[in-house]
């Protein structure tokens, strides 16, 4: 939406909430296959300093996400199954049917989608469902803060203009 400082549409506009996922996501996320040993995936999380791995199906040329694996999934899955980490596969504990976000989604819509599913991160896909990257709350919060600063600036501009009338 484009708004002038006085609230009316016009050419000297401030852009508000035009940020899209395509501007924010991290490309080439860390991935894992569902049949891989869980211990190897846990090691990857630690060594790569990431909070999640996007789970793929072997042989899928589009690399469509079939799950997501977080450190929390590992701990909860291991506890739930009551077995050793080295006896499980990624598919045993991963979150299936992950929330995926398309690049054309807006900032507010992405935040709403993450909130609705109670997740902190989601794979980013193109129109065909092919994996492009990952988006996290850590990516969204600075963009949201910038949008709020733009809104605050707009409010300040309007207040100072009203003082001159």
C-alpha positions as protocol buffer text, in pm:
chain_id: "A"
residue {
  index: 1
  type: UNK
  ca { x: 0 y: 0 z: 0 }
}
residue {
  index: 2
  type: UNK
  ca { x: 132 y: 346 z: -79 }
}
residue {
  index: 3
  type: UNK
  ca { x: 39 y: 640 z: 143 }
}
residue {
  index: 4
  type: UNK
  ca { x: 127 y: 1009 z: 150 }
}
residue {
  index: 5
  type: UNK
  ca { x: 227 y: 1169 z: 477 }
}
residue {
  index: 6
  type: UNK
  ca { x: -124 y: 1315 z: 501 }
}
residue {
  index: 7
  type: UNK
  ca { x: -280 y: 970 z: 458 }
}
residue {
  index: 8
  type: UNK
  ca { x: -394 y: 1020 z: 99 }
}
residue {
  index: 9
  type: UNK
  ca { x: -266 y: 825 z: -201 }
}
residue {
  index: 10
  type: UNK
  ca { x: -18 y: 1018 z: -413 }
}
residue {
  index: 11
  type: UNK
  ca { x: 323 y: 1041 z: -576 }
}
residue {
  index: 12
  type: UNK
  ca { x: 529 y: 1143 z: -271 }
}
residue {
  index: 13
  type: UNK
  ca { x: 436 y: 817 z: -104 }
}
residue {
  index: 14
  type: UNK
  ca { x: 587 y: 609 z: 171 }
}
residue {
  index: 15
  type: UNK
  ca { x: 595 y: 238 z: 96 }
}
residue {
  index: 16
  type: UNK
  ca { x: 446 y: 28 z: 374 }
}
residue {
  index: 17
  type: UNK
  ca { x: 440 y: -349 z: 409 }
}
residue {
  index: 18
  type: UNK
  ca { x: 574 y: -422 z: 63 }
}
residue {
  index: 19
  type: UNK
  ca { x: 849 y: -655 z: 184 }
}
residue {
  index: 20
  type: UNK
  ca { x: 818 y: -1003 z: 37 }
}
residue {
  index: 21
  type: UNK
  ca { x: 968 y: -1335 z: 144 }
}
residue {
  index: 22
  type: UNK
  ca { x: 1182 y: -1325 z: -172 }
}
residue {
  index: 23
  type: UNK
  ca { x: 1369 y: -1032 z: -13 }
}
residue {
  index: 24
  type: UNK
  ca { x: 1437 y: -1207 z: 316 }
}
residue {
  index: 25
  type: UNK
  ca { x: 1489 y: -1583 z: 290 }
}
residue {
  index: 26
  type: UNK
  ca { x: 1821 y: -1762 z: 323 }
}
residue {
  index: 27
  type: UNK
  ca { x: 1898 y: -1951 z: 1 }
}
residue {
  index: 28
  type: UNK
  ca { x: 2042 y: -2303 z: -12 }
}
residue {
  index: 29
  type: UNK
  ca { x: 1930 y: -2428 z: 328 }
}
residue {
  index: 30
  type: UNK
  ca { x: 2089 y: -2727 z: 496 }
}
residue {
  index: 31
  type: UNK
  ca { x: 1905 y: -3042 z: 392 }
}
residue {
  index: 32
  type: UNK
  ca { x: 1885 y: -3405 z: 494 }
}
residue {
  index: 33
  type: UNK
  ca { x: 1709 y: -3715 z: 362 }
}
residue {
  index: 34
  type: UNK
  ca { x: 1443 y: -3888 z: 567 }
}
residue {
  index: 35
  type: UNK
  ca { x: 1631 y: -4221 z: 561 }
}
residue {
  index: 36
  type: UNK
  ca { x: 1955 y: -4078 z: 702 }
}
residue {
  index: 37
  type: UNK
  ca { x: 2068 y: -4172 z: 1054 }
}
residue {
  index: 38
  type: UNK
  ca { x: 1939 y: -3927 z: 1311 }
}
residue {
  index: 39
  type: UNK
  ca { x: 2281 y: -3906 z: 1477 }
}
residue {
  index: 40
  type: UNK
  ca { x: 2430 y: -3778 z: 1150 }
}
residue {
  index: 41
  type: UNK
  ca { x: 2158 y: -3514 z: 1120 }
}
residue {
  index: 42
  type: UNK
  ca { x: 2216 y: -3404 z: 1481 }
}
residue {
  index: 43
  type: UNK
  ca { x: 2585 y: -3371 z: 1404 }
}
residue {
  index: 44
  type: UNK
  ca { x: 2504 y: -3157 z: 1098 }
}
residue {
  index: 45
  type: UNK
  ca { x: 2287 y: -2925 z: 1309 }
}
residue {
  index: 46
  type: UNK
  ca { x: 2574 y: -2879 z: 1554 }
}
residue {
  index: 47
  type: UNK
  ca { x: 2853 y: -2837 z: 1301 }
}
residue {
  index: 48
  type: UNK
  ca { x: 2660 y: -2604 z: 1071 }
}
residue {
  index: 49
  type: UNK
  ca { x: 2519 y: -2398 z: 1362 }
}
residue {
  index: 50
  type: UNK
  ca { x: 2165 y: -2414 z: 1229 }
}
residue {
  index: 51
  type: UNK
  ca { x: 1837 y: -2479 z: 1407 }
}
residue {
  index: 52
  type: UNK
  ca { x: 1671 y: -2688 z: 1137 }
}
residue {
  index: 53
  type: UNK
  ca { x: 1730 y: -2912 z: 840 }
}
residue {
  index: 54
  type: UNK
  ca { x: 1484 y: -2932 z: 552 }
}
residue {
  index: 55
  type: UNK
  ca { x: 1397 y: -3296 z: 487 }
}
residue {
  index: 56
  type: UNK
  ca { x: 1390 y: -3415 z: 126 }
}
residue {
  index: 57
  type: UNK
  ca { x: 1298 y: -3738 z: -49 }
}
residue {
  index: 58
  type: UNK
  ca { x: 1586 y: -3906 z: -235 }
}
residue {
  index: 59
  type: UNK
  ca { x: 1552 y: -3888 z: -612 }
}
residue {
  index: 60
  type: UNK
  ca { x: 1310 y: -3594 z: -616 }
}
residue {
  index: 61
  type: UNK
  ca { x: 1444 y: -3361 z: -887 }
}
residue {
  index: 62
  type: UNK
  ca { x: 1236 y: -3068 z: -755 }
}
residue {
  index: 63
  type: UNK
  ca { x: 1366 y: -3116 z: -401 }
}
residue {
  index: 64
  type: UNK
  ca { x: 1021 y: -3058 z: -252 }
}
residue {
  index: 65
  type: UNK
  ca { x: 1029 y: -3043 z: 128 }
}
residue {
  index: 66
  type: UNK
  ca { x: 864 y: -3346 z: 292 }
}
residue {
  index: 67
  type: UNK
  ca { x: 954 y: -3249 z: 645 }
}
residue {
  index: 68
  type: UNK
  ca { x: 1165 y: -3036 z: 872 }
}
residue {
  index: 69
  type: UNK
  ca { x: 1395 y: -3151 z: 1149 }
}
residue {
  index: 70
  type: UNK
  ca { x: 1479 y: -2930 z: 1445 }
}
residue {
  index: 71
  type: UNK
  ca { x: 1687 y: -2993 z: 1753 }
}
residue {
  index: 72
  type: UNK
  ca { x: 1359 y: -2999 z: 1944 }
}
residue {
  index: 73
  type: UNK
  ca { x: 1226 y: -3274 z: 1714 }
}
residue {
  index: 74
  type: UNK
  ca { x: 1535 y: -3480 z: 1793 }
}
residue {
  index: 75
  type: UNK
  ca { x: 1501 y: -3447 z: 2170 }
}
residue {
  index: 76
  type: UNK
  ca { x: 1127 y: -3504 z: 2173 }
}
residue {
  index: 77
  type: UNK
  ca { x: 1143 y: -3792 z: 1925 }
}
residue {
  index: 78
  type: UNK
  ca { x: 1419 y: -3970 z: 2110 }
}
residue {
  index: 79
  type: UNK
  ca { x: 1235 y: -3928 z: 2442 }
}
residue {
  index: 80
  type: UNK
  ca { x: 899 y: -4034 z: 2294 }
}
residue {
  index: 81
  type: UNK
  ca { x: 1045 y: -4348 z: 2140 }
}
residue {
  index: 82
  type: UNK
  ca { x: 1261 y: -4426 z: 2441 }
}
residue {
  index: 83
  type: UNK
  ca { x: 1552 y: -4536 z: 2229 }
}
residue {
  index: 84
  type: UNK
  ca { x: 1903 y: -4432 z: 2144 }
}
residue {
  index: 85
  type: UNK
  ca { x: 1971 y: -4154 z: 1894 }
}
residue {
  index: 86
  type: UNK
  ca { x: 2188 y: -4394 z: 1692 }
}
residue {
  index: 87
  type: UNK
  ca { x: 1895 y: -4632 z: 1631 }
}
residue {
  index: 88
  type: UNK
  ca { x: 1665 y: -4374 z: 1471 }
}
residue {
  index: 89
  type: UNK
  ca { x: 1640 y: -4215 z: 1129 }
}
residue {
  index: 90
  type: UNK
  ca { x: 1542 y: -3860 z: 1043 }
}
residue {
  index: 91
  type: UNK
  ca { x: 1204 y: -3989 z: 924 }
}
residue {
  index: 92
  type: UNK
  ca { x: 1134 y: -4135 z: 1269 }
}
residue {
  index: 93
  type: UNK
  ca { x: 1126 y: -3796 z: 1442 }
}
residue {
  index: 94
  type: UNK
  ca { x: 1094 y: -3522 z: 1179 }
}
residue {
  index: 95
  type: UNK
  ca { x: 795 y: -3292 z: 1155 }
}
residue {
  index: 96
  type: UNK
  ca { x: 597 y: -3405 z: 853 }
}
residue {
  index: 97
  type: UNK
  ca { x: 389 y: -3178 z: 632 }
}
residue {
  index: 98
  type: UNK
  ca { x: 596 y: -2868 z: 710 }
}
residue {
  index: 99
  type: UNK
  ca { x: 467 y: -2520 z: 657 }
}
residue {
  index: 100
  type: UNK
  ca { x: 617 y: -2398 z: 329 }
}
residue {
  index: 101
  type: UNK
  ca { x: 609 y: -2038 z: 214 }
}
residue {
  index: 102
  type: UNK
  ca { x: 623 y: -1905 z: -140 }
}
residue {
  index: 103
  type: UNK
  ca { x: 850 y: -1618 z: -234 }
}
residue {
  index: 104
  type: UNK
  ca { x: 562 y: -1388 z: -332 }
}
residue {
  index: 105
  type: UNK
  ca { x: 413 y: -1396 z: 19 }
}
residue {
  index: 106
  type: UNK
  ca { x: 422 y: -1066 z: 207 }
}
residue {
  index: 107
  type: UNK
  ca { x: 583 y: -1006 z: 544 }
}
residue {
  index: 108
  type: UNK
  ca { x: 254 y: -987 z: 737 }
}
residue {
  index: 109
  type: UNK
  ca { x: 120 y: -1299 z: 567 }
}
residue {
  index: 110
  type: UNK
  ca { x: 437 y: -1493 z: 649 }
}
residue {
  index: 111
  type: UNK
  ca { x: 421 y: -1392 z: 1014 }
}
residue {
  index: 112
  type: UNK
  ca { x: 53 y: -1496 z: 1027 }
}
residue {
  index: 113
  type: UNK
  ca { x: 132 y: -1833 z: 868 }
}
residue {
  index: 114
  type: UNK
  ca { x: 416 y: -1904 z: 1112 }
}
residue {
  index: 115
  type: UNK
  ca { x: 196 y: -1801 z: 1403 }
}
residue {
  index: 116
  type: UNK
  ca { x: -95 y: -2017 z: 1286 }
}
residue {
  index: 117
  type: UNK
  ca { x: 130 y: -2325 z: 1278 }
}
residue {
  index: 118
  type: UNK
  ca { x: 326 y: -2223 z: 1592 }
}
residue {
  index: 119
  type: UNK
  ca { x: 662 y: -2258 z: 1417 }
}
residue {
  index: 120
  type: UNK
  ca { x: 972 y: -2037 z: 1401 }
}
residue {
  index: 121
  type: UNK
  ca { x: 1092 y: -2135 z: 1053 }
}
residue {
  index: 122
  type: UNK
  ca { x: 967 y: -2263 z: 720 }
}
residue {
  index: 123
  type: UNK
  ca { x: 1114 y: -2382 z: 391 }
}
residue {
  index: 124
  type: UNK
  ca { x: 1070 y: -2138 z: 102 }
}
residue {
  index: 125
  type: UNK
  ca { x: 957 y: -2280 z: -231 }
}
residue {
  index: 126
  type: UNK
  ca { x: 886 y: -2157 z: -582 }
}
residue {
  index: 127
  type: UNK
  ca { x: 553 y: -2196 z: -764 }
}
residue {
  index: 128
  type: UNK
  ca { x: 629 y: -2561 z: -847 }
}
residue {
  index: 129
  type: UNK
  ca { x: 709 y: -2646 z: -484 }
}
residue {
  index: 130
  type: UNK
  ca { x: 1084 y: -2670 z: -541 }
}
residue {
  index: 131
  type: UNK
  ca { x: 1300 y: -2580 z: -243 }
}
residue {
  index: 132
  type: UNK
  ca { x: 1470 y: -2240 z: -269 }
}
residue {
  index: 133
  type: UNK
  ca { x: 1562 y: -2161 z: 89 }
}
residue {
  index: 134
  type: UNK
  ca { x: 1443 y: -2118 z: 445 }
}
residue {
  index: 135
  type: UNK
  ca { x: 1292 y: -1828 z: 637 }
}
residue {
  index: 136
  type: UNK
  ca { x: 1303 y: -1784 z: 1013 }
}
residue {
  index: 137
  type: UNK
  ca { x: 1161 y: -1543 z: 1266 }
}
residue {
  index: 138
  type: UNK
  ca { x: 1516 y: -1409 z: 1294 }
}
residue {
  index: 139
  type: UNK
  ca { x: 1487 y: -1306 z: 927 }
}
residue {
  index: 140
  type: UNK
  ca { x: 1141 y: -1154 z: 967 }
}
residue {
  index: 141
  type: UNK
  ca { x: 1185 y: -950 z: 1284 }
}
residue {
  index: 142
  type: UNK
  ca { x: 1437 y: -694 z: 1146 }
}
residue {
  index: 143
  type: UNK
  ca { x: 1217 y: -644 z: 839 }
}
residue {
  index: 144
  type: UNK
  ca { x: 912 y: -595 z: 1059 }
}
residue {
  index: 145
  type: UNK
  ca { x: 1105 y: -347 z: 1275 }
}
residue {
  index: 146
  type: UNK
  ca { x: 1195 y: -152 z: 961 }
}
residue {
  index: 147
  type: UNK
  ca { x: 831 y: -143 z: 854 }
}
residue {
  index: 148
  type: UNK
  ca { x: 728 y: -20 z: 1199 }
}
residue {
  index: 149
  type: UNK
  ca { x: 994 y: 253 z: 1182 }
}
residue {
  index: 150
  type: UNK
  ca { x: 850 y: 360 z: 847 }
}
residue {
  index: 151
  type: UNK
  ca { x: 504 y: 377 z: 1002 }
}
residue {
  index: 152
  type: UNK
  ca { x: 637 y: 573 z: 1303 }
}
residue {
  index: 153
  type: UNK
  ca { x: 808 y: 816 z: 1066 }
}
residue {
  index: 154
  type: UNK
  ca { x: 484 y: 859 z: 876 }
}
residue {
  index: 155
  type: UNK
  ca { x: 301 y: 936 z: 1199 }
}
residue {
  index: 156
  type: UNK
  ca { x: 571 y: 1186 z: 1302 }
}
residue {
  index: 157
  type: UNK
  ca { x: 558 y: 1358 z: 964 }
}
residue {
  index: 158
  type: UNK
  ca { x: 182 y: 1387 z: 980 }
}
residue {
  index: 159
  type: UNK
  ca { x: 195 y: 1527 z: 1336 }
}
residue {
  index: 160
  type: UNK
  ca { x: 453 y: 1792 z: 1240 }
}
residue {
  index: 161
  type: UNK
  ca { x: 250 y: 1891 z: 931 }
}
residue {
  index: 162
  type: UNK
  ca { x: -61 y: 1935 z: 1145 }
}
residue {
  index: 163
  type: UNK
  ca { x: 137 y: 2164 z: 1376 }
}
residue {
  index: 164
  type: UNK
  ca { x: 216 y: 2395 z: 1082 }
}
residue {
  index: 165
  type: UNK
  ca { x: -145 y: 2452 z: 984 }
}
